[in-house]
Structures are given as structure tokens and as C-alpha cells.
């Protein structure tokens, strides 16, 4: 999928993060070339960032990643309870505007609300907001009132939250490679939405007519064992292969995935087929395929059988930008392997916030080892409540071992949880059950 981005830092019709950066730079007395990096670190309250990321966001070529959006999601939640939560960020921005370092004290809010350069920044941003057809009149009127009453602190916060979280910029022209056959799709959706008990039978009839959506759906159903009650990878593979004829991204990825995971054939005999379909799925924009490609480069499942962590990281990053939870897990694992546990935890928490069971259990383990058993329990419990097809059963083991086996009243439940974990291949649970 190809995206031709519109630069958002020189377009005065959009209240984008790129324009926020541009105006701060224009107003600032600091004209050093590195000021963009300072602005970025101040806005997101981080200590350091690579220059490429800064340039992408400043010019508006790259949409803001989930990792940085998450910073503002957390800040926005805290802001409801603690209005001072943005003081350090705003003071840091004023320090750039005035080219003078300011430190937080009891008079910081008064100083912020009477800073001339901050007022100028807010007025210039308001001009852009007035030109932005995506912005509601209520937002503009609220900002006007804040500026007129010299409440510059809340005004700049509104601008930052909007440009980071609510604005869909940068806009882009997307040339998608996805082919949509409206007649096939209409026939498929009629069955999907209107059929009752004859749903699968109707899908099979559609598949016989080479309906790619029906073939892909049946591939998924056979993979999960929901047609006959027994998983049938061969039938699933055959359905997916038929769906690939119409360039169905998921089908292309699944054909590759089933070979790479040993469910169909062997890598020795089917590798070229897998690699071809995987590349096709990546070309079609599949987030899952991007993640799988990252795994291939990480683990050396390439034609030359050599690993390339840099390429792996890039594919995981691209997949994560599409919101694919497993890509965040893989980025976290790379950081953890490099000894960067704090960085890894950021990725694990994003995945956990998206409800991914393995990450929830992983974050739970982190807090347990830190001695925060209350928080750990919450994460373990959420992990155990994930959809059963995606559930990480180590969470049952952890709940049993660290919570339910500790008291007489909960011991029965602890043993029940150990049995569930053991039945799903958690060896530690099996071992502990034998001891009990």
C-alpha cells in the first residue's frame, strides 16, 4: 500500500503537530539547527529521540505513532485529576521560545499565563484552527475565551492534545493495492449478515463460484475447526490458495504462514511458495504479513538463512504503525534482548492496553518481580480473560502460584487454574501439579 503524504508543516489550513513545531521554531529566539529535536523532546516529555523520527513528525510525513499517542492518552487522563501535569512540558516549550531555562516553582502558572511568546504562539495556532475545516466551532470559541482571559496554560494544552490525539494529520493520498470486487463482496455480505443456520453451507456454495471472500472465510473456519469440529489445515490451505487469486491480503499471508509454521509441507520443499506469498501480502498492506516478515529476518528464515535485526525491527515498526499488537511484542523482545527493559516495557504496555494476552501476562510478571503484586494480579487476570483462541495460559499458572495457592479458601481454585495451564502446555504448571 503506497501513501503519498502531504507536508503538514507548511500548510496553514490544518492544525497539525507539524505546524505546532513550525510555529515554535519561528517564534523561538533559538535558531540552532537542533531546536527541532528539543521541541520534540519537550512536547512528548522524553529525554532523547532519533533525528529521523523528529524530521518525519516535524514535516508531517509520518502519522504519530501509537507509542507517542499513548504518552498523551496517559497525560490527558491524569489532567482530569491534576491540572499541573502539563506544567513541565509547557515550561520546557517556553524555555525554547525565550531561549532561557525556566524551572518549575509555586509561581509557574502565573508566569506561563503571562508569557508574551506563548501568547503569540497561541494566537498563531488559533489562526490556523480558524482555517481548519475539520475543527468544530466550539473548540475555537473555547480557545478564544482561554486566550482572552490569559489562561494560556490551558489553551496550549488544548492545542497539544488536539494535534497529537484528535487530528488525523498528516493527510495522504493512498494508492491501495487491494482489489475489491463489489459483486463478490455484496454476495458474501448477504450471506454474512442475513444467513442463519445455513451460513456455512451458503459460504460453501459461494466458494464453488470462486467467490474470494467466501474462500477466505472458509479457510479461516477450517483453520479453527469450526466446520466439522476438527481442525483441517489442508482444507484451510486449499481455500486460502483459491482466495489468493483475487489478491486477498489475509489469504496470501495465511498461505505463507501455514508453510512457515509447519502446518503445511516443509520449509525445504515449500519455502519459495511461502516467500512469494508473504511478499505479496506485504505488498498488499497486510499488517500480519509485515510482522511475519520481521520474524523471518529476526530468526533467519530468509533465502540466505541469515538474520538481519535492523530489517526485522523496520518490519515490526511498520506493522505496529497499523496497530498490530504482536508487532509491539516483537519490538519489545528486541529491546529486552538488548538490555533495554524500560524501552521494552513501553511496547509491552501498548500491546497490553490493546488487550493482547501474552503482553498482559508479561507486564504482570514485570510488576510482580518489582514487588507490586496488586498491579500484577490485575494484568494476570486480564490476560486470563482474553479470547480463548488468543489466550496466554501462563497467566493461569501465575494466578495459581502467586495468589490462589496461598490460602486454604482459594487453594481449590489454584489447583483448577494449574490444571487449565497444564492442559494447554505450560510445563511449569504440570510440574507444580505433580508436587502438589
C-alpha positions as CSV (number, residue, x, y, z in Angstrom):
1,X,0.0,0.0,0.0
2,X,1.5,3.3,-1.1
3,X,1.0,6.5,0.8
4,X,1.9,9.9,-0.7
5,X,2.0,12.2,2.3
6,X,1.0,15.9,2.1
7,X,3.5,18.0,4.1
8,X,1.7,19.4,7.1
9,X,4.2,22.0,8.4
10,X,3.8,24.5,5.6
11,X,0.0,24.2,5.1
12,X,-1.9,26.8,7.2
13,X,-5.2,25.1,6.8
14,X,-4.5,22.2,9.2
15,X,-3.9,22.3,12.9
16,X,-1.2,19.6,12.7
17,X,1.6,18.7,15.0
18,X,4.0,19.8,12.2
19,X,2.5,23.3,12.3
20,X,2.8,23.4,16.1
21,X,6.5,22.6,15.7
22,X,7.0,25.1,12.8
23,X,5.5,28.0,14.8
24,X,7.5,27.3,17.9
25,X,10.6,27.2,15.8
26,X,9.7,30.5,14.0
27,X,8.9,32.3,17.3
28,X,11.8,30.9,19.2
29,X,14.9,33.1,19.7
30,X,16.9,29.9,19.5
31,X,17.8,29.5,15.8
32,X,20.1,26.4,16.3
33,X,19.5,23.6,13.8
34,X,19.0,21.2,16.7
35,X,16.0,23.1,18.1
36,X,13.5,20.7,16.3
37,X,14.8,17.8,18.5
38,X,14.4,20.0,21.6
39,X,10.8,20.8,20.7
40,X,10.0,17.1,20.1
41,X,11.5,16.0,23.4
42,X,9.7,18.9,25.2
43,X,6.3,18.1,23.6
44,X,6.5,14.4,24.4
45,X,8.5,14.8,27.7
46,X,11.2,12.4,26.6
47,X,14.9,12.7,27.0
48,X,16.1,11.7,23.5
49,X,14.9,10.7,20.1
50,X,16.5,9.9,16.8
51,X,16.7,12.7,14.2
52,X,14.8,10.7,11.5
53,X,11.7,10.4,13.7
54,X,11.8,14.1,14.5
55,X,12.1,15.0,10.9
56,X,9.1,12.8,9.9
57,X,6.8,14.3,12.5
58,X,8.0,17.9,12.1
59,X,7.4,17.9,8.3
60,X,4.3,15.8,8.7
61,X,5.4,12.9,6.5
62,X,4.6,10.3,9.2
63,X,1.5,9.9,11.3
64,X,2.1,10.0,15.0
65,X,2.9,6.5,16.3
66,X,0.9,4.8,19.0
67,X,3.9,4.9,21.4
68,X,3.8,8.7,21.4
69,X,0.0,9.0,21.3
70,X,0.0,6.8,24.4
71,X,2.0,9.4,26.3
72,X,-0.8,11.9,25.6
73,X,-3.5,9.4,26.4
74,X,-2.0,9.0,29.8
75,X,-1.4,12.7,30.3
76,X,-5.0,13.5,29.3
77,X,-6.3,11.1,31.9
78,X,-4.1,12.5,34.6
79,X,-5.0,16.1,33.6
80,X,-8.6,15.5,34.8
81,X,-7.4,14.9,38.3
82,X,-4.2,17.0,38.3
83,X,-4.2,20.2,36.3
84,X,-0.5,20.7,36.9
85,X,0.5,17.6,35.0
86,X,1.5,19.6,31.9
87,X,3.4,22.3,33.7
88,X,6.9,20.8,33.0
89,X,6.1,20.4,29.3
90,X,4.8,23.9,28.9
91,X,7.7,25.4,30.8
92,X,10.1,23.5,28.6
93,X,8.4,24.9,25.5
94,X,8.6,28.4,26.9
95,X,12.3,27.8,27.6
96,X,12.7,27.1,23.9
97,X,10.6,30.1,22.9
98,X,12.5,32.5,25.1
99,X,15.9,30.8,24.8
100,X,16.1,30.8,28.6
101,X,15.8,27.8,31.0
102,X,12.9,28.0,33.4
103,X,12.4,25.7,36.4
104,X,9.0,24.8,37.9
105,X,8.1,26.6,41.1
106,X,5.0,27.8,43.0
107,X,4.5,30.8,40.6
108,X,4.9,28.7,37.4
109,X,1.2,29.0,36.3
110,X,1.2,32.8,36.7
111,X,4.5,33.0,34.7
112,X,3.1,30.7,32.0
113,X,-0.2,32.7,31.7
114,X,1.6,36.0,31.2
115,X,4.4,34.9,28.8
116,X,4.3,37.0,25.7
117,X,5.9,34.4,23.3
118,X,3.4,31.7,24.5
119,X,0.5,34.1,23.9
120,X,1.9,34.8,20.4
121,X,2.1,31.1,19.7
122,X,-1.5,30.5,20.9
123,X,-2.8,33.3,18.7
124,X,-0.9,32.0,15.6
125,X,-2.3,28.5,16.3
126,X,-5.8,29.9,16.6
127,X,-5.5,31.5,13.2
128,X,-4.7,28.0,11.7
129,X,-7.5,26.5,13.7
130,X,-9.9,29.0,12.1
131,X,-8.8,27.8,8.7
132,X,-9.1,24.1,9.5
133,X,-12.5,22.9,8.3
134,X,-12.1,19.7,10.4
135,X,-12.3,21.7,13.7
136,X,-15.6,22.3,15.5
137,X,-16.6,25.9,16.2
138,X,-17.0,25.0,19.9
139,X,-13.3,24.2,20.1
140,X,-12.3,27.5,18.5
141,X,-14.6,29.5,20.8
142,X,-13.2,27.7,23.8
143,X,-9.6,28.6,22.8
144,X,-10.6,32.2,22.1
145,X,-12.0,32.5,25.6
146,X,-8.9,31.0,27.2
147,X,-6.6,33.3,25.4
148,X,-8.7,36.4,26.1
149,X,-8.7,35.5,29.8
150,X,-4.9,35.0,29.8
151,X,-5.4,31.3,30.5
152,X,-2.6,30.4,28.2
153,X,-1.7,27.2,30.1
154,X,-5.0,25.5,29.3
155,X,-5.0,27.0,25.7
156,X,-1.7,25.4,24.7
157,X,-2.7,22.1,26.4
158,X,-5.9,22.1,24.2
159,X,-3.7,22.7,21.1
160,X,-1.2,19.9,22.0
161,X,-3.9,17.3,22.8
162,X,-5.8,18.1,19.6
163,X,-2.7,18.0,17.4
164,X,-1.4,14.8,18.9
165,X,-4.6,12.8,19.6
166,X,-7.6,14.1,17.7
167,X,-6.1,15.4,14.5
168,X,-5.9,12.8,11.7
169,X,-3.0,14.5,10.1
170,X,-0.9,14.0,8.1
171,X,-3.3,13.6,5.3
172,X,-2.2,11.4,2.5
173,X,-3.3,10.1,-0.9
174,X,-3.4,6.4,-0.5
175,X,-2.9,4.2,-3.6
176,X,-4.1,0.9,-2.3
177,X,-3.2,-2.4,-4.0
178,X,-6.3,-4.0,-2.5
179,X,-8.7,-5.2,-5.2
180,X,-12.4,-5.1,-4.3
181,X,-14.9,-7.0,-6.4
182,X,-18.2,-5.3,-5.4
183,X,-20.3,-8.1,-6.8
184,X,-18.5,-10.8,-4.9
185,X,-18.4,-8.7,-1.8
186,X,-22.1,-8.0,-2.0
187,X,-22.9,-11.7,-2.3
188,X,-20.6,-12.5,0.6
189,X,-22.0,-9.8,2.9
190,X,-25.6,-11.0,2.2
191,X,-24.6,-14.4,3.5
192,X,-22.6,-13.0,6.3
193,X,-25.3,-10.7,7.6
194,X,-28.6,-12.5,6.6
195,X,-28.0,-16.2,6.8
196,X,-28.8,-18.2,9.9
197,X,-28.1,-21.9,10.5
198,X,-27.2,-22.4,6.8
199,X,-24.4,-19.9,7.0
200,X,-21.5,-22.3,6.4
201,X,-23.4,-24.2,3.7
202,X,-24.1,-21.0,1.8
203,X,-20.5,-20.0,2.1
204,X,-19.5,-23.3,0.6
205,X,-21.9,-22.6,-2.3
206,X,-20.4,-19.2,-2.9
207,X,-16.8,-20.7,-2.7
208,X,-17.8,-23.1,-5.5
209,X,-18.5,-20.0,-7.6
210,X,-14.9,-18.8,-6.8
211,X,-16.1,-16.0,-4.5
212,X,-12.7,-15.0,-3.0
213,X,-14.3,-13.6,0.3
214,X,-16.2,-16.9,0.8
215,X,-13.0,-18.9,0.2
216,X,-11.0,-16.8,2.7
217,X,-13.8,-17.1,5.2
218,X,-13.9,-20.9,4.9
219,X,-10.2,-21.0,5.1
220,X,-10.5,-19.3,8.5
221,X,-13.3,-21.6,9.6
222,X,-11.4,-24.8,8.7
223,X,-8.2,-23.4,10.4
224,X,-10.2,-23.0,13.6
225,X,-12.1,-26.3,13.3
226,X,-15.4,-24.6,13.1
227,X,-16.8,-26.5,10.0
228,X,-16.6,-30.2,11.0
229,X,-15.5,-29.7,14.6
230,X,-11.9,-30.8,13.7
231,X,-9.1,-28.6,12.5
232,X,-8.3,-29.3,8.9
233,X,-5.2,-27.4,7.8
234,X,-5.2,-29.0,4.3
235,X,-8.7,-27.8,3.5
236,X,-7.9,-24.4,5.1
237,X,-4.8,-24.1,2.9
238,X,-6.8,-25.0,-0.2
239,X,-9.5,-22.4,0.4
240,X,-6.9,-19.7,1.1
241,X,-5.0,-20.6,-2.1
242,X,-8.2,-20.1,-4.1
243,X,-8.7,-16.7,-2.3
244,X,-5.2,-15.5,-3.3
245,X,-6.2,-15.5,-7.0
246,X,-8.1,-12.2,-6.2
247,X,-5.2,-10.8,-4.2
248,X,-6.9,-11.3,-0.8
249,X,-4.2,-10.0,1.6
250,X,-5.1,-12.3,4.5
251,X,-5.2,-15.3,2.2
252,X,-1.8,-14.5,0.8
253,X,-0.4,-14.2,4.4
254,X,-2.1,-17.3,5.6
255,X,-0.7,-19.5,2.8
256,X,2.8,-18.3,3.7
257,X,2.1,-18.5,7.5
258,X,0.9,-22.1,7.3
259,X,4.0,-23.2,5.5
260,X,6.4,-21.2,7.7
261,X,4.8,-22.7,10.9
262,X,4.9,-26.2,9.6
263,X,1.2,-26.8,9.2
264,X,1.6,-27.5,5.5
265,X,4.5,-29.1,3.8
266,X,8.1,-28.4,4.9
267,X,10.3,-25.3,4.6
268,X,12.7,-27.3,2.5
269,X,10.1,-28.1,-0.2
270,X,7.7,-25.2,0.1
271,X,9.9,-22.2,1.1
272,X,9.8,-20.4,-2.3
273,X,6.0,-20.6,-2.3
274,X,5.8,-19.2,1.3
275,X,8.3,-16.4,0.5
276,X,6.4,-15.5,-2.7
277,X,3.0,-15.3,-1.0
278,X,4.5,-13.5,2.1
279,X,6.0,-10.7,-0.2
280,X,2.6,-10.5,-2.0
281,X,0.8,-10.0,1.3
282,X,3.3,-7.3,2.4
283,X,2.8,-5.6,-1.0
284,X,-1.0,-5.6,-0.4
285,X,-0.6,-3.9,3.0
286,X,-1.2,-6.8,5.4
287,X,-0.1,-5.9,9.0
288,X,0.2,-9.6,9.9
289,X,2.5,-10.2,6.9
290,X,4.7,-7.3,7.8
291,X,5.0,-8.8,11.3
292,X,5.8,-12.2,9.9
293,X,8.4,-10.8,7.6
294,X,10.0,-9.2,10.6
295,X,10.1,-12.6,12.3
296,X,11.7,-14.1,9.2
297,X,14.5,-11.6,9.3
298,X,14.9,-11.9,13.0
299,X,15.1,-15.7,13.0
300,X,17.0,-16.1,9.7
301,X,14.1,-17.6,7.8
302,X,15.3,-15.9,4.7
303,X,16.6,-17.3,1.4
304,X,20.2,-16.8,2.6
305,X,19.3,-18.1,6.1
306,X,20.8,-15.0,7.7
307,X,19.2,-12.9,10.3
308,X,19.0,-9.1,10.0
309,X,17.8,-7.4,13.2
310,X,17.7,-3.9,11.6
311,X,15.3,-5.2,8.8
312,X,13.3,-7.1,11.4
313,X,12.9,-4.0,13.5
314,X,11.8,-2.0,10.5
315,X,9.1,-4.5,9.5
316,X,7.9,-4.7,13.1
317,X,7.7,-0.9,13.2
318,X,5.7,-0.8,10.0
319,X,3.3,-3.4,11.3
320,X,3.0,-1.7,14.7
321,X,2.0,1.6,13.0
322,X,-1.0,-0.3,11.7
323,X,-1.9,-1.2,15.3
324,X,-0.8,-4.9,15.1
325,X,-0.4,-6.0,18.7
326,X,2.1,-8.8,18.1
327,X,4.5,-6.3,16.4
328,X,4.7,-4.4,19.6
329,X,5.5,-7.6,21.4
330,X,8.3,-8.3,19.0
331,X,9.7,-4.8,19.2
332,X,9.7,-5.2,23.0
333,X,11.5,-8.5,22.8
334,X,14.3,-6.9,20.7
335,X,14.7,-4.1,23.2
336,X,14.7,-6.6,26.1
337,X,17.3,-8.8,24.4
338,X,19.5,-5.6,24.1
339,X,19.1,-5.0,27.8
340,X,16.7,-2.0,27.3
341,X,13.9,-3.3,29.6
342,X,12.4,0.2,30.2
343,X,12.0,0.6,26.5
344,X,10.7,-2.9,26.1
345,X,8.1,-2.3,28.8
346,X,6.7,0.7,26.8
347,X,6.0,-1.6,23.8
348,X,4.6,-4.4,26.1
349,X,2.2,-1.9,27.8
350,X,0.9,-0.7,24.4
351,X,0.2,-4.3,23.4
352,X,-1.4,-5.0,26.8
353,X,-3.6,-1.9,26.5
354,X,-4.8,-3.3,23.2
355,X,-5.8,-6.5,25.1
356,X,-3.1,-8.9,23.9
357,X,-2.9,-11.8,26.3
358,X,0.8,-12.5,26.2
359,X,1.7,-8.9,26.8
360,X,-0.7,-8.6,29.7
361,X,0.9,-11.6,31.3
362,X,4.4,-10.2,30.5
363,X,3.6,-6.8,32.1
364,X,2.1,-8.7,35.1
365,X,5.4,-10.5,35.5
366,X,7.2,-7.3,35.5
367,X,5.2,-5.8,38.3
368,X,5.3,-9.0,40.3
369,X,9.1,-9.0,40.2
370,X,9.1,-5.4,41.2
371,X,7.0,-6.3,44.3
372,X,3.8,-4.8,43.1
373,X,1.5,-7.8,43.4
374,X,-1.7,-5.8,43.3
375,X,-0.9,-4.4,39.8
376,X,0.5,-7.8,38.7
377,X,-2.8,-9.5,39.7
378,X,-4.8,-7.1,37.5
379,X,-2.7,-7.8,34.5
380,X,-2.7,-11.6,35.0
381,X,-6.5,-11.6,35.4
382,X,-7.0,-9.6,32.2
383,X,-4.7,-12.0,30.4
384,X,-6.7,-15.0,31.5
385,X,-9.9,-13.3,30.3
386,X,-8.7,-12.8,26.7
387,X,-10.5,-14.6,23.9
388,X,-9.7,-18.3,24.2
389,X,-8.0,-18.6,20.8
390,X,-5.6,-15.8,21.8
391,X,-5.2,-16.6,25.5
392,X,-1.8,-17.0,27.1
393,X,-2.2,-19.8,29.6
394,X,0.9,-18.8,31.6
395,X,-1.4,-16.3,33.3
396,X,-3.3,-19.1,34.8
397,X,-0.1,-20.6,36.2
398,X,0.9,-17.2,37.6
399,X,-2.5,-16.6,39.2
400,X,-2.4,-20.0,40.8
401,X,1.1,-19.9,42.1
402,X,1.3,-16.4,43.4
403,X,-2.3,-15.8,44.5
404,X,-4.7,-18.8,44.7
405,X,-2.5,-21.4,46.3
406,X,-1.5,-19.1,49.2
407,X,-4.7,-19.6,51.3
408,X,-6.9,-22.6,52.1
409,X,-10.1,-20.9,50.8
410,X,-8.6,-20.3,47.4
411,X,-6.4,-23.4,47.1
412,X,-9.1,-25.3,45.1
413,X,-9.3,-22.6,42.6
414,X,-5.5,-22.5,42.4
415,X,-5.3,-26.2,41.5
416,X,-8.1,-25.7,38.9
417,X,-6.0,-23.0,37.3
418,X,-2.9,-25.1,37.3
419,X,-4.8,-27.9,35.5
420,X,-6.0,-25.4,32.9
421,X,-2.5,-24.2,32.3
422,X,-1.1,-27.7,32.3
423,X,-3.7,-28.9,29.7
424,X,-2.5,-26.1,27.5
425,X,1.1,-27.0,27.5
426,X,2.5,-24.9,30.4
427,X,5.2,-27.3,31.7
428,X,5.8,-25.4,35.0
429,X,2.1,-25.9,35.8
430,X,2.4,-29.7,35.1
431,X,5.5,-29.9,37.3
432,X,3.9,-28.0,40.2
433,X,0.7,-30.1,40.0
434,X,2.9,-33.3,40.4
435,X,4.5,-31.8,43.5
436,X,1.1,-30.9,45.0
